[in-house]
Amino acid sequence: MNKKYKYALLLGIIPWIAYVVVSPFFNYPNPLILGMPPLMFWNVLWLFLTSLCLYGAYRLEFSSNSGGEANEH
């Protein structure tokens, strides 16, 4: 495994950790953040951050291809 692949894998694992491991710590009703309970705010925040993480992983994967074309599996 090359270094870029490891970083892409890490970018894919970060959202999972945010949803599964950290979410239970935000499961309380107050204080409201932007009018939402903390857990709902956390989920909405990570909805967008997950897209950014996966886009970064995608870019790392394609930059690691030597031919510039997608691998066909």
C-alpha positions as a Markdown table, in Angstrom:
| # | Residue | x | y | z |
|---|---|---|---|---|
| 1 | Met | 0.0 | 0.0 | 0.0 |
| 2 | Asn | 1.3 | 3.4 | -0.9 |
| 3 | Lys | 1.0 | 6.4 | 1.4 |
| 4 | Lys | -1.8 | 8.1 | -0.6 |
| 5 | Tyr | -3.9 | 5.0 | -0.3 |
| 6 | Lys | -3.5 | 5.0 | 3.5 |
| 7 | Tyr | -4.5 | 8.7 | 3.7 |
| 8 | Ala | -7.6 | 8.0 | 1.5 |
| 9 | Leu | -8.6 | 5.1 | 3.7 |
| 10 | Leu | -8.2 | 7.3 | 6.8 |
| 11 | Leu | -10.4 | 9.9 | 5.2 |
| 12 | Gly | -13.0 | 7.2 | 4.7 |
| 13 | Ile | -12.8 | 6.0 | 8.3 |
| 14 | Ile | -13.1 | 9.5 | 9.9 |
| 15 | Pro | -16.9 | 9.9 | 9.2 |
| 16 | Trp | -17.6 | 6.4 | 10.6 |
| 17 | Ile | -15.8 | 7.3 | 13.8 |
| 18 | Ala | -17.7 | 10.6 | 14.0 |
| 19 | Tyr | -21.1 | 8.9 | 13.6 |
| 20 | Val | -20.6 | 5.7 | 15.6 |
| 21 | Val | -18.0 | 6.5 | 18.3 |
| 22 | Val | -18.6 | 10.2 | 19.0 |
| 23 | Ser | -22.3 | 10.6 | 18.5 |
| 24 | Pro | -23.5 | 9.0 | 21.8 |
| 25 | Phe | -21.7 | 11.8 | 23.6 |
| 26 | Phe | -24.0 | 14.4 | 22.0 |
| 27 | Asn | -27.2 | 12.6 | 23.0 |
| 28 | Tyr | -28.8 | 15.2 | 25.4 |
| 29 | Pro | -31.5 | 17.7 | 24.8 |
| 30 | Asn | -29.9 | 21.0 | 25.8 |
| 31 | Pro | -28.4 | 23.4 | 24.9 |
| 32 | Leu | -29.8 | 24.0 | 21.5 |
| 33 | Ile | -27.2 | 24.7 | 18.7 |
| 34 | Leu | -28.8 | 26.7 | 15.8 |
| 35 | Gly | -32.2 | 25.6 | 17.1 |
| 36 | Met | -31.3 | 21.9 | 17.0 |
| 37 | Pro | -30.4 | 19.4 | 19.8 |
| 38 | Pro | -26.7 | 18.6 | 19.8 |
| 39 | Leu | -27.1 | 15.2 | 18.3 |
| 40 | Met | -29.1 | 16.5 | 15.3 |
| 41 | Phe | -26.6 | 19.3 | 14.8 |
| 42 | Trp | -23.7 | 16.8 | 14.9 |
| 43 | Asn | -25.5 | 14.6 | 12.3 |
| 44 | Val | -26.2 | 17.5 | 10.0 |
| 45 | Leu | -22.6 | 18.8 | 10.4 |
| 46 | Trp | -21.2 | 15.4 | 9.5 |
| 47 | Leu | -23.5 | 15.0 | 6.6 |
| 48 | Phe | -21.6 | 17.8 | 4.9 |
| 49 | Leu | -18.2 | 16.9 | 6.3 |
| 50 | Thr | -18.6 | 13.3 | 5.1 |
| 51 | Ser | -19.0 | 14.5 | 1.6 |
| 52 | Leu | -15.8 | 16.5 | 1.9 |
| 53 | Cys | -13.9 | 13.6 | 3.4 |
| 54 | Leu | -15.0 | 11.2 | 0.7 |
| 55 | Tyr | -14.2 | 13.8 | -2.0 |
| 56 | Gly | -10.7 | 14.1 | -0.6 |
| 57 | Ala | -10.3 | 10.3 | -0.6 |
| 58 | Tyr | -11.5 | 10.2 | -4.2 |
| 59 | Arg | -9.0 | 12.9 | -5.2 |
| 60 | Leu | -6.2 | 11.0 | -3.4 |
| 61 | Glu | -7.1 | 7.8 | -5.2 |
| 62 | Phe | -7.2 | 9.4 | -8.6 |
| 63 | Ser | -4.0 | 11.3 | -8.0 |
| 64 | Ser | -2.2 | 8.0 | -7.2 |
| 65 | Asn | -3.1 | 6.5 | -10.5 |
| 66 | Ser | -0.1 | 6.7 | -12.8 |
| 67 | Gly | -2.1 | 6.7 | -16.1 |
| 68 | Gly | -4.7 | 9.2 | -15.0 |
| 69 | Glu | -7.5 | 6.8 | -15.8 |
| 70 | Ala | -9.8 | 5.0 | -13.4 |
| 71 | Asn | -9.0 | 1.5 | -12.4 |
| 72 | Glu | -11.5 | -0.9 | -13.8 |
| 73 | His | -12.2 | -3.8 | -11.4 |
